[in-house]
């Protein structure tokens, strides 16, 4: 059965796939083998998989899950018939070699010719069934943790709250604070690139550098390996991670910035929407010893989001922009260890925010917020009094084997073979689990720090900014920032 699943992950010809399923297409020019989806699991759990997709509000082709089950069973039927024909063909060849009668040989050759035609026809049928199986399977989201809340975003469960949330006050708006001290230039960003692009200046630019190194330092203390990741990735890698570079609307809407090429044979490249994508790709098509797990990396990169949204209070200033610096945690674990790793990564995120003295809360996110890849997802939201509400500053996802099956990330369990027995082939090794989490989404943290740290006099005028002393070791230049910065213990 495993060999059948491998065969059902081979060659793809897009012209045979329904248009609304092509968004899941894995590029034929990919550097990686075709994804290894667990078709048996899908075909044996059609009802629960369908309910899961419905709960997650996944945009999948109509009857995609039932189609996988049907195509998988068709693959098995055709494969069995094909193997039988090949066995007969082999025996016919042996009969030709052993026959001494010319007339008999001619009859056997005619039989062999017929068998050859039948085998080719069955191979073509299997090829089409394989295409359908893989393409529909790629559109199906990950399973969901049984504790994940059901319902809309408002159904998120608050797991914990930290810090004291000061009253809302529009005078603390981060754009107002930035204008007061010359920290943000949106006008020039609009001139140079467009709306939702920006320049950080003066103390805000230094604050970005300090936050980046502060978050990195905490991750390193927890055993993470530092990485600077590429901002440009193959769209194939993004797709395998669960991100859709373009959706299936007509015309397609792009969610990533695509890089054009003058060479038709060049791979399709996009600006990465998160460092999670290149960090996941770094482990692609590799087998690790279980003794080397977990693998823990922290990457610095830029996130590019094509859809920053229509300008409104929710997108004001730095809250929702097209490009931002992000420090990302990424881990690879054995399949039974990912839930414990998720708790460990959440502890790191808590440590970063607690050191900054920002009031925040931890949410267990409901099913429609999980995207394609997450099995479970925790968000942390910081209190932003200038905006008058909570704003997401970190996200943490356990993707189980969703990404590793698509990227071919495997591990060899300790003692997986006995003395004298051959080691399992890579195709039979278990898939690792992958997790990703935000260590620092810089603009959102700047918003939270400025709005909570703004110093107002009795008349409500902004006179300075309080910043946590945790950032002081990472501050470049004058520590008082032209007398506008006051350092305070969190």
Secondary structure as the mmCIF struct_conf table of DSSP 4:
data_model
#
loop_
_struct_conf.conf_type_id
_struct_conf.id
_struct_conf.beg_label_comp_id
_struct_conf.beg_label_asym_id
_struct_conf.beg_label_seq_id
_struct_conf.end_label_comp_id
_struct_conf.end_label_asym_id
_struct_conf.end_label_seq_id
HELX_RH_AL_P HELX_RH_AL_P1 UNK A 2 UNK A 7
TURN_TY1_P TURN_TY1_P1 UNK A 8 UNK A 9
BEND BEND1 UNK A 10 UNK A 10
HELX_RH_3T_P HELX_RH_3T_P1 UNK A 14 UNK A 16
BEND BEND2 UNK A 17 UNK A 17
HELX_RH_3T_P HELX_RH_3T_P2 UNK A 19 UNK A 24
HELX_LH_PP_P HELX_LH_PP_P1 UNK A 25 UNK A 27
TURN_TY1_P TURN_TY1_P2 UNK A 28 UNK A 29
BEND BEND3 UNK A 31 UNK A 32
HELX_LH_PP_P HELX_LH_PP_P2 UNK A 33 UNK A 35
HELX_RH_AL_P HELX_RH_AL_P2 UNK A 39 UNK A 44
HELX_RH_AL_P HELX_RH_AL_P3 UNK A 46 UNK A 55
TURN_TY1_P TURN_TY1_P3 UNK A 56 UNK A 57
TURN_TY1_P TURN_TY1_P4 UNK A 62 UNK A 63
HELX_RH_AL_P HELX_RH_AL_P4 UNK A 64 UNK A 98
HELX_RH_AL_P HELX_RH_AL_P5 UNK A 102 UNK A 138
TURN_TY1_P TURN_TY1_P5 UNK A 139 UNK A 139
BEND BEND4 UNK A 140 UNK A 140
HELX_LH_PP_P HELX_LH_PP_P3 UNK A 141 UNK A 143
TURN_TY1_P TURN_TY1_P6 UNK A 146 UNK A 147
BEND BEND5 UNK A 148 UNK A 148
HELX_LH_PP_P HELX_LH_PP_P4 UNK A 149 UNK A 150
BEND BEND6 UNK A 151 UNK A 152
HELX_RH_3T_P HELX_RH_3T_P3 UNK A 153 UNK A 155
HELX_LH_PP_P HELX_LH_PP_P5 UNK A 156 UNK A 156
STRN STRN1 UNK A 157 UNK A 162
BEND BEND7 UNK A 163 UNK A 163
HELX_LH_PP_P HELX_LH_PP_P6 UNK A 166 UNK A 168
HELX_RH_3T_P HELX_RH_3T_P4 UNK A 170 UNK A 172
HELX_RH_AL_P HELX_RH_AL_P6 UNK A 174 UNK A 181
TURN_TY1_P TURN_TY1_P7 UNK A 182 UNK A 182
STRN STRN2 UNK A 184 UNK A 185
HELX_RH_AL_P HELX_RH_AL_P7 UNK A 186 UNK A 192
TURN_TY1_P TURN_TY1_P8 UNK A 193 UNK A 193
TURN_TY1_P TURN_TY1_P9 UNK A 195 UNK A 196
STRN STRN3 UNK A 199 UNK A 200
HELX_RH_AL_P HELX_RH_AL_P8 UNK A 202 UNK A 221
TURN_TY1_P TURN_TY1_P10 UNK A 222 UNK A 223
HELX_LH_PP_P HELX_LH_PP_P7 UNK A 224 UNK A 224
STRN STRN4 UNK A 225 UNK A 228
BEND BEND8 UNK A 231 UNK A 231
STRN STRN5 UNK A 232 UNK A 234
HELX_RH_AL_P HELX_RH_AL_P9 UNK A 235 UNK A 240
TURN_TY1_P TURN_TY1_P11 UNK A 241 UNK A 242
BEND BEND9 UNK A 245 UNK A 245
STRN STRN6 UNK A 246 UNK A 246
BEND BEND10 UNK A 248 UNK A 251
HELX_LH_PP_P HELX_LH_PP_P8 UNK A 252 UNK A 253
STRN STRN7 UNK A 254 UNK A 254
BEND BEND11 UNK A 255 UNK A 256
HELX_LH_PP_P HELX_LH_PP_P9 UNK A 257 UNK A 257
STRN STRN8 UNK A 258 UNK A 259
HELX_LH_PP_P HELX_LH_PP_P10 UNK A 260 UNK A 260
BEND BEND12 UNK A 262 UNK A 262
TURN_TY1_P TURN_TY1_P12 UNK A 264 UNK A 265
BEND BEND13 UNK A 266 UNK A 266
HELX_LH_PP_P HELX_LH_PP_P11 UNK A 267 UNK A 268
STRN STRN9 UNK A 269 UNK A 271
BEND BEND14 UNK A 273 UNK A 274
HELX_RH_AL_P HELX_RH_AL_P10 UNK A 275 UNK A 282
TURN_TY1_P TURN_TY1_P13 UNK A 283 UNK A 285
STRN STRN10 UNK A 286 UNK A 289
HELX_RH_3T_P HELX_RH_3T_P5 UNK A 290 UNK A 292
HELX_LH_PP_P HELX_LH_PP_P12 UNK A 293 UNK A 294
STRN STRN11 UNK A 295 UNK A 304
BEND BEND15 UNK A 306 UNK A 306
BEND BEND16 UNK A 310 UNK A 312
HELX_RH_3T_P HELX_RH_3T_P6 UNK A 313 UNK A 315
BEND BEND17 UNK A 316 UNK A 316
TURN_TY1_P TURN_TY1_P14 UNK A 317 UNK A 318
BEND BEND18 UNK A 319 UNK A 320
BEND BEND19 UNK A 322 UNK A 322
STRN STRN12 UNK A 323 UNK A 333
TURN_TY1_P TURN_TY1_P15 UNK A 335 UNK A 336
BEND BEND20 UNK A 337 UNK A 337
HELX_RH_AL_P HELX_RH_AL_P11 UNK A 338 UNK A 356
TURN_TY1_P TURN_TY1_P16 UNK A 357 UNK A 357
STRN STRN13 UNK A 360 UNK A 364
HELX_RH_3T_P HELX_RH_3T_P7 UNK A 367 UNK A 369
BEND BEND21 UNK A 370 UNK A 370
TURN_TY1_P TURN_TY1_P17 UNK A 371 UNK A 373
BEND BEND22 UNK A 375 UNK A 375
STRN STRN14 UNK A 376 UNK A 384
TURN_TY1_P TURN_TY1_P18 UNK A 385 UNK A 388
STRN STRN15 UNK A 389 UNK A 398
TURN_TY1_P TURN_TY1_P19 UNK A 400 UNK A 401
HELX_RH_AL_P HELX_RH_AL_P12 UNK A 402 UNK A 407
TURN_TY1_P TURN_TY1_P20 UNK A 408 UNK A 408
STRN STRN16 UNK A 409 UNK A 412
TURN_TY1_P TURN_TY1_P21 UNK A 414 UNK A 415
BEND BEND23 UNK A 417 UNK A 417
TURN_TY1_P TURN_TY1_P22 UNK A 419 UNK A 420
BEND BEND24 UNK A 421 UNK A 421
HELX_LH_PP_P HELX_LH_PP_P13 UNK A 422 UNK A 425
HELX_RH_3T_P HELX_RH_3T_P8 UNK A 426 UNK A 428
BEND BEND25 UNK A 429 UNK A 429
HELX_LH_PP_P HELX_LH_PP_P14 UNK A 430 UNK A 430
STRN STRN17 UNK A 431 UNK A 431
HELX_LH_PP_P HELX_LH_PP_P15 UNK A 432 UNK A 432
STRN STRN18 UNK A 433 UNK A 441
HELX_RH_AL_P HELX_RH_AL_P13 UNK A 442 UNK A 453
STRN STRN19 UNK A 454 UNK A 456
TURN_TY1_P TURN_TY1_P23 UNK A 458 UNK A 459
BEND BEND26 UNK A 460 UNK A 460
STRN STRN20 UNK A 462 UNK A 468
HELX_RH_3T_P HELX_RH_3T_P9 UNK A 469 UNK A 474
BEND BEND27 UNK A 477 UNK A 477
TURN_TY1_P TURN_TY1_P24 UNK A 479 UNK A 484
STRN STRN21 UNK A 485 UNK A 488
#
